[in-house]
């Protein structure tokens, strides 16, 4: 089964909590704190692997989680870092954040990788919070939160040459004759429902050719199999446009040629900038002096394209078509055109220290309950680290709130002694002398 799109849930590892421990050894009076730091949570990493051809595995497993970091231990011992989770995907896979629709990474080379969800940092043990005033800190830092994200994996085939054209014009026949691929071939439309790849061995070189299954009029708007196939054309370097010049289905070859090119341009104007070779297939069913074929050839050549008569099943003219494709391919590789990215790649894993929103504390007033409400990313982390049975730990939380201007802001909103301040599910009274 060929699957080129999947949606999965990923979760990085949570950072281990710092330890709250004290030295308890004989003959060591007032040993002091010795809590170690927690280990870092594991990252979720996507990596391109040329041995994979489909996203089928992600249809059966949709949830991926990295390992959490281990909590810190006594005697200043660090917790073990969580193992990274490496998810392998086919080359040509794009990773898209579902919530925003932004492209996170386009994995176009074998071995390309990136971190899609960074593990939480390990929390600091209580040894870090000792100072001249606080000799025995009874609190430590909580580990950093894990990152959760739903991503869409979308694969676009990476092939050197792509075969395009209406259904049942002979694309699969050409692929079977030119390569060792064995696509389904039959005399009805949409015989091919999945793209097929094959390697063409020609002279002393080779290239990858893809049969991009039948495109119909309106495909750029989603009709027929629409975008399912059109997207795979974008990464090809050269196009072979296969046209049935026999007219056996009652269609005009010139109209077929124009309709397919209109769909390609409507989907992405960049596609029409690629070199295109026209293979006039089923030439064995008519004479090359046939007025319809001559008219078609003149019409296409007037637009700047080369026409090659061919009969794929009889292997007639196939070599000439492949030689022409190889020549165009070499020209493209010798003079590569820098293509603009369709989507900007967004860095979703910027370090918290670089996040201007990370230290911000947001103040609100709940009129129904008559309490001030505080929220913030770093505030939540410090709140989770607070030991509410220890005055030193509570004072550390209060000083953080005061230092970041939240106390002053609440005073401007009418904060007085005895008022209640709520952080998450915890409420505390405000006093000037805390």
N, C-alpha and C positions, 0 to 999 in steps of 0.2 A: 504494500500500500504506500502510495506517495502522499505524504502530508507536508504541506509547505507553510502552515500557519498553526500556532498553538498558543494557548494562554495558560500561564502557570503562576503559582504563588511562591515567592522566595522569602526567606527569613534568615538574617545573619545571627551570629551567636551573641548572647548578652555577655557583657564584661563581668568578671568575677568581683564580688564585694571585697573591700579591704577588711582585714581582721582587727578585732578589738581584743587584744590579749596583753598580758603583763608578765614580766619575768617572775618565775616562782622557783628560784634555785636556792639551795642551802648556802649560807654565808654570803649572799648577795643582797644586802639590805637596800630597800627602796629601788628595786630593779628597774622600775619604770616600764613604759609601753614598749612592746616588741611585735606589734601586729604587722604582718607582711601585706604586700599589695596583691590584689586579685589579678588573674590572668586575662588577657585580651580575648574577646569573643572572635570566633572564626568568621572570615569573609565568605561571601557567595561570589564566585568568579565564573564568568562564561569564557569558554575557550573554543576556537574554531579547530575542527578536526577534519582533514581531507578524506578520512575513511568513512565518514558518515554522509549519507545521501538524502535523508529525509528526517522530518521532525516527528515521526510516528511514535517514538518512545514517550513523548510528552503528552500524547493522547491518553495514555494509561496511567502515568504518574504525573500529578499536577502540583504536588507540594514538596518543596525542597528547603531543608533547614540545615544551617551550619551548626557546629558544636559550640556550646557556651564555654566561657572561660571559668576556670576553677577559682574558688574563693581563696583569699590570702590565708596564711597560717601563722602560728606562733613562731617565735625565734626569727622574725623578719623574713620568713620564707615566702617567696612568690607563689601564687597559684599558677597552674599550668595553663598556657594559652589554648583556646579551642582550635580544633583542626579546621582549616579552610575547606569549603565545599567547592570543588571544580566541576562545573556542568559543561559537558562537551556538546557542541552543536555543529552542524554542517558549515563548511565554508560558504560565505554568502548570506549568512543569517544576520538580520537586523534585530536588535533588542530595543523594544519600545515601551516606555512607561505608560501603563493603561490609563492612569488617572489624568495625566496631562496631555497624552498623545505625543510627547516629545521623544525624539530618537536619542537613545542613550549611547549606542555604539553600533557600528556597521563592521562586522567581522569578515573582511574580504580576503584575508591571507591565512594560509594554514599556520596555526600556532598563535594567531592574534588572540589576545585575551584582555579582559578588563574586570574591575571590581564593580559589581552591580549593587551590592549591599555590604557596606563595611561593618565589621563587628564592633561591638561596644568596647570602649577602653576599660581596662581594669581599674577598680577603685583603689584609692590609697589607704593603707593601713593606718591605725591610730598613732603609729610612731611619727608620722608626718605632721601631726597636729600638736605636738608637744612644744611648748615655749616656756619662757621664764615665769609666766603667770600660770599657765595651764600645764602643770607637771604630770597629771595623770588623765589625759583625755579619754573619756569613756565612749567615744564614737569614732567611726571611720567613714570613708567615702563609699557610697554605693557604686557598683559597676555601671558602666554606660549602657544605655538601653539598646536593644537590638533594633535592626531596621527591617521593616516589613514592606513588601512591595509586590503588586501584581504586574507582571510584564507580559507583553505579547511578543512572541518569537515569529518572525516572518522571513522566510527564505526566498532568495532570488537566485536562480541557477547562474553559475558562472561558466559560460561557454564562449569559445572564440567565434563560432559561426552559428547563427540561428536561422532555422527554416520557418518562413511565414507564408501564409496563404489561406484561401478558403478551405473548408473541410473537403476531404475526398479528392484533392488535386494531385496527390502523390508524394507528399512530404515524407510519410513513413516509409514508402517504397524507396525513396532516395536514401534515407538514413540506413535502411537495411542493406542496400547495395554498396554504399560507401563505407560502412563500418561493420563491426561484428554484432551490433545491437540487433535485437529481434523484436521490434515493435509489432503490435497487432495490426494486420492489414486486411481490410475487407471493403467491399463495394457499397458502403453506406456512410452517412455523415457521422462525425464524432466517433470514429473508430478509436481514435486516441483520446483518452480522457485525462491523461497525465503526461507531462513533458517527458521525453525520452532523451538520453544522452548516448553518444557513441564517439569513439576515437577514430579519426580518419588518418590512415597511414599513407603518405604520398611522397614519393621520391625518398629523400633522406630525412624527412621531417614528419611531424604529426600535429594535429589540432583537434580540439573538442568541438563536436557539432551537436546542437540540440534541436529536436523536433518540437517546436512550439505549437501545440495542438490548435486545431481549426479556429480561426477568428471569423466572426461574421459581422455584418453591418450592425452597428449599434453596440459593439463590444466595449467601446470606450465609455459607454454609459451603463455598462453592467449587463447588457443583454447576452444571452447564450451563456458561455462560461467566462465571458467578460474579463475582469481583472485577474482572475485565477491564472490566465496564461499571459496576458499582456505584460504583467510586471516582470516576467522572466526574460523578456526581450531586452530590457534596459541594460543588462550587463554584457550583452554580446558586442563584439567589435565589428562584425560584418554580417549582413543579412543576405540570405538567398531567398528571393521571392518566387515561389513556385506557382505558376499559373497554368490552368488547364486550357490549352489552346485548341483542343478538339471541338469544344462547344457541345460535348455529348450530353450535358445536363441543361442545354437550352439557354445558357448564359453567354453574354458577350465578354470575351477575355479582356478587352480594354476596360470595360466597366468593373470587372473583378479586380483588375490591377489598381484602378483609381480608388475603389471602395476600401480595399485593404490599407492603402497608403493614407487615406483620410482617417481611418480608425487609429492608425499608428500615430499620426500627427496630433489627433485630438487627445490621445492618451498622454503623449509627451513629445513636444516638438524636437527634443534632443534626439529621439530615435531616427527622425528623418535626416539627421546630419550624418548618420552612419553610412558607410559604403553599402550599396545595394546591387546585387546581381540578379537578373531576371532569368529564371529557368522556364522555358516554354515547354512544359511537359505534355506527354501523350502525342508527340509529333508523329508517332507511328500510325496513328489513326487518321491522319490527313496527309496531304502532300505539302512539301515546303513551298510549292508554288501556289498553294491555295490562297485565294484573294483575302480571306479572313485572317490567315496567319501573316501574310505580307502587310496588311493594313495594321495589324497588332504590332508587328516588329517596327514598322516605321513610326507608329505613334509613340511607343515606349522609348525608342532611340532618340526621338525628337525632344524628349524630356531629360536626356542625358544619361540614360541607363543602357548597359549592354545586354543584349538578348542572346541566349544560348538554347538552341533547339535540343530537346532531350526526351528520351523515353526511359524512365527509371527501371521498370520491370525488365526491359531488354538490355539494360546497361548500355544504352545508346546515348552518347553525348555526356555521360556522367563525368568522365575524366576531365573534359573541357570545363565543365561547371566548377569542379573542385579545384582545378588549376587556377581558374579566375579568382575563386574565393581565397586561395592561398596567396596569390599575388597581392590582393587587396589587404589581406591580413598582415603581410610583411610591410606594406606601406604604412599601415596604421601603427605598427609597432616601431617602425623607424621614425615616424613623425607623430608621436602621441599628442592627442588633443586634451588639454586640461578641462575636465568637465566640472561644472559647478555642482556642489552638493544640493540635493533636493531639500534636505532637512538639516538644520543646524543640530550638532550634537551638544547636549546639555550635560554639565557635570553635576550629577545628583549627589555626589559624595564629597563635596567641599568640606574641609576640616571645620569643626565647630568654631574654632578660634577665628576663622575667617568669615563666619556667619554673623552679620550684624544683628540678627534677630536673636542670637543665642543667649546673650546676657540681658536682653531686654525683659523688664518686669512690667506686665500689663495690670493696671488697676481698674477695678469696676466696683460699683456699689449695688448690692442686692436690696432693693427697697422693700421687698416682701419680707425678708428675714432681718433686715436692718443690719447687715454686716458688710464689711469691705472684703472684696475677693481679689486675690493675687494669683496671677498665672505667669509662667515663663519656662523656657526650656532648661536653663541652668538652675533656676529656682526649683524645678521639680527634682532635678538630680540631687541638689543639696538637701531638699526636704526628705527624699528617700534615704539619705545618709544620717538623718537626725535621730539621736536617741532622746526621746521625749521624757525619759526618767532622769536625765542628766542635765543640770543647769548649764554646764559649760557648753554642751552641744546645742541647747536652745539659744544660748547667747550668740553662738557662732552663726546660727540661722538668722537671728535678728540683725546682727551687724551686717550681714550680706544684704538684707533687705534695705537697711538704712543707707549703706554705701552706694547702692544703685539708685537712690533717689525716690524710692517708693514711699517712704515715710513722709517725706516732704510733700509729695504729690497727694497723699491721703489727707494730710493736714489742710491742704488747699481745698479739699473736697469736704472738710468739716470734721476730720478725725479729732476726737477728744479722748482723754484718759478714761479707761473703762470700756471703750468701744471694742467690738469683736472684729478680729481679722481672720479670714478663712483662707487656708491654703489646702487645696484638694479637699480631703474629708476631715481636716483638723482645724479647730478654732482656738485662738488664743486672745487674751485680753491685752490691750495696749496700755503701757505705762511709760512715762517719760524716762524714768530711771529703771531700766531693765537690768 
